[in-house]
Amino acid sequence: MSQSKFEQLFKERIVVIDGAMGSLIQTYKLEEKDFRGERFKAHPKDLKGNNDLLCLTRPDVITEIHRRYLEAGADVVETNTFSSTSIAQADYDLAPELISELNLAAVKCARDACNQVEAAQPGRKCFVAGAIGPLNRTLSLSPDVNRPEYRAVTWNQVVSAYEEQIRALLKGGVDVLLVETIFDTLNSKAALFAIEGVFEELSKAPGGDADGRRNGRVPVMISVTITDASGRTLSGQTVSAFYDSIRHARPLSVGINCALGGREMRPYMQELARIAECHVSCYPNAGLPNAFGGYDETPDEMAAVIGEFADNGWVNLVGGCCGSTPEHIAAIAKRVKTVKPRARLEEAGVMRLAGLESLVVESRAS
């Protein structure tokens, strides 16, 4: 099974994930007609910028981007599904009925790229991660400063939206699910709740076994976003508090991505590597954005920072987020190629509680 091969890869070396999707899409200079295609030609709302929709209207572009990252040295490519939920697609007035098809098409683009590279490089194994984004609505924060009690979405709505996406990603055949760019821990807990619910649902289907493996259970990876120098998520948690909030899910890996460049991530990566009882991932932006919203960190500069994290024994999976390109991924893959991966920690056997900060309760002998 590709699943067991994927988990085995973490024991052998530092795994490399791809870089930014949006940054590369921008280089193709696509117009409104590319996002619409024939199918959405008469859609009443502008669709340019809905990158996920390109999996249906310009799958050639998305597949090519995946292939470029794999050829650069990535082991894993993320499906172009960051916003492929009914909640996110509602901004474009696209029907909820489209969600399953959107996710299935995205998995196909990624898998096609993997197949092309594997055929061209006999013996190579490439993997597909089903990307699950944070949503454009939050369960923890009110969008109205005058109504702190108000929420734009409910727990059940978020769980339902995630379940629909997860079913399609698993049906498409992803090797792993990646809950990423988390800024609100409650949203991520809804995603994890939905994942486990779908796994249980599949286990009860004909042919399923006790833990649902035959019908789609795959490893789960989790990645949080630290929004600024405060070292906290947008919903207020420290890195350690976030980890304690999701550790019950027993993820294959937990890590940090987006918002910051590698240099700014350093203290938070060090802390996560110190406490995580699973593998640790890091895929930062290519530095902080400049005055024009672009990213200036070169491939060599980005590789040097991530290489330091690897040398320190902090990481098991590395790659890039906003502003990164296949050239960045190639430099990162080359830099970490011979560095040993971080050793997993033994479970500490302590009670870990979390609010905005973490509380560890150690047992004492009587």
Beta strands, then each sheet from edge to edge (+ up, - down):
strand 1: 15-16
strand 2: 76-78
strand 3: 127-132
strand 4: 176-182
strand 5: 220-224
strand 6: 253-261
strand 7: 279-285
strand 8: 317-318
strand 9: 351-354
strand 10: 358-361
sheet 1: 1+ 8+ 7+ 6+ 5+ 4+ 3+ 2+
sheet 2: 9+ 10-
end
